[in-house]
Each structure stands twice: as structure tokens, then as C-alpha cells.
Amino acid sequence: MECEVRPATSEDTAAISSVVIAALRESNSQDYSPDVIAQVERSFAPEVIGALFDKRKIFVALLGENITGTASLDGDVVRSVFVDPAYQGRGIGGQLMDAIHATATSSGVGALRVPSSITA
């Protein structure tokens, strides 16, 4: 499934938050307790995401006008790769990672680190 991947804007924070929280609740909840999910959710409130724009390069994947996924690059570290559960398994995560890789390469990053969850 081909989607558009573009840099996120501050107007995307609510949609990014919704995608992340949906993925946490539906996908990650299979591997983590409700307490852990609730704690992680707080880290992805729209205002928290908005504060990350100065620290990370954040990307979104779109199908039409709908944000269906997100990923970010923090120096040489891949962060916060999430795809809406309704669209998982369709290659959107791979397209986000392609954008991350291209951005890292053009910034002179030779190797990426990818800390990940059990679910990932």
C-alpha cells in the first residue's frame, strides 16, 4: 500500500497522538500491562509531541488526508514508530523507515540505533 510520507507539522500533533494511542491500546497491550500502556500513553499526548519538534525530525504517513503512521529520528536513534492498527501489515512502517533512513543518510549518519518494544 503506497502512502505519502512527509515531515510532520505542529498541526499534526493530535492525529499523531491518536495513531500512537490506538497502536498502544490495540497492539502493544498484547505485550504490556494496562499500567504500562497508560504510562506510555501520557508520553504521547499532543502537547508532549509538540514539544519534540525542536528535538527530533518527525514524519507522518498519510493515506489521502488521514495520518496512518508516524516515526521520528533523534540524531542516530529511531524513535516512536507507530502505525494505526487498521493499517498495520501493509508496508506503511517500511515506508516510514525508508524516510528515516534517507534523512539519516543525508545528515551523515552512518548507522542507526533502534531501541524497540517487545511488540515491535
C-alpha positions in Angstrom: 0.0 0.0 0.0 1.6 3.2 -1.2 1.2 6.2 1.1 2.7 9.7 1.3 5.4 10.2 3.9 6.2 13.8 4.8 7.7 15.8 7.7 5.2 16.3 10.4 3.9 19.8 11.3 2.6 21.2 14.5 -0.9 20.8 13.1 -0.4 17.0 13.1 0.1 16.6 16.8 -3.4 15.5 17.7 -3.5 13.0 14.8 -0.1 11.6 15.7 -1.2 11.2 19.3 -4.3 9.4 18.2 -2.4 7.0 16.0 0.1 6.2 18.7 -2.5 5.7 21.4 -4.6 3.4 19.1 -1.5 1.3 18.4 -0.6 1.2 22.1 -4.1 0.1 23.1 -4.6 -2.4 20.4 -1.2 -3.8 19.5 1.2 -3.1 22.4 -1.4 -4.1 25.0 -0.8 -7.7 24.0 2.7 -7.5 25.4 2.3 -4.9 28.2 0.1 -4.4 31.3 -2.6 -1.8 31.3 -0.5 0.2 33.8 2.5 0.3 31.4 0.2 1.3 28.5 -1.3 4.1 30.5 2.1 5.4 31.5 3.4 5.3 27.9 0.2 7.0 26.6 1.0 10.1 28.7 4.3 10.4 26.8 2.3 10.8 23.6 -0.2 13.5 24.5 -0.4 16.1 21.8 1.3 18.8 23.9 4.2 16.3 24.6 4.5 15.5 20.9 4.5 19.2 20.1 7.5 19.8 22.4 9.5 17.2 20.4 9.6 19.2 17.2 12.7 21.1 18.3 14.5 17.8 19.2 13.5 15.3 16.6 12.7 15.0 12.9 9.2 13.7 13.0 7.5 12.1 10.0 3.9 11.1 9.2 2.5 8.6 6.7 -0.8 9.6 5.0 -3.4 7.8 3.0 -5.4 10.5 1.5 -5.8 13.1 4.2 -5.6 10.6 7.1 -2.4 10.2 9.1 -1.9 6.5 9.4 1.6 6.3 10.9 4.5 8.2 12.4 8.2 7.8 13.1 10.9 10.1 14.2 14.7 10.5 14.1 16.6 11.8 17.1 20.2 12.1 15.9 21.1 8.5 15.1 18.2 7.0 17.1 14.9 5.9 15.5 12.1 6.8 17.8 8.3 6.3 18.0 7.5 4.2 15.0 3.8 3.5 15.2 1.1 2.6 12.6 -2.6 2.8 13.1 -3.8 -0.8 13.8 -6.3 -0.6 11.0 -3.4 -0.2 8.6 -0.7 -2.4 10.1 0.9 -5.1 7.9 0.5 -3.1 4.7 4.1 -1.7 4.4 3.5 1.7 6.0 6.1 1.2 8.7 8.6 0.2 6.0 7.9 3.4 4.1 8.3 5.5 7.3 11.6 3.7 7.9 12.7 4.5 4.3 12.2 8.2 5.0 14.1 7.9 8.3 17.0 6.1 6.6 17.1 8.7 3.7 17.1 11.5 6.2 19.8 9.9 8.4 22.0 9.3 5.3 21.7 12.8 4.0 22.6 14.1 7.5 25.8 12.0 7.5 24.6 9.3 10.0 26.4 6.1 9.2 24.4 3.7 11.4 21.1 3.9 13.2 20.1 2.7 16.6 16.6 1.3 17.0 15.5 0.7 20.6 12.2 -1.1 20.4 9.4 -2.5 22.4 8.6 -6.2 22.7 5.7 -5.6 20.3 7.9 -4.1 17.6 
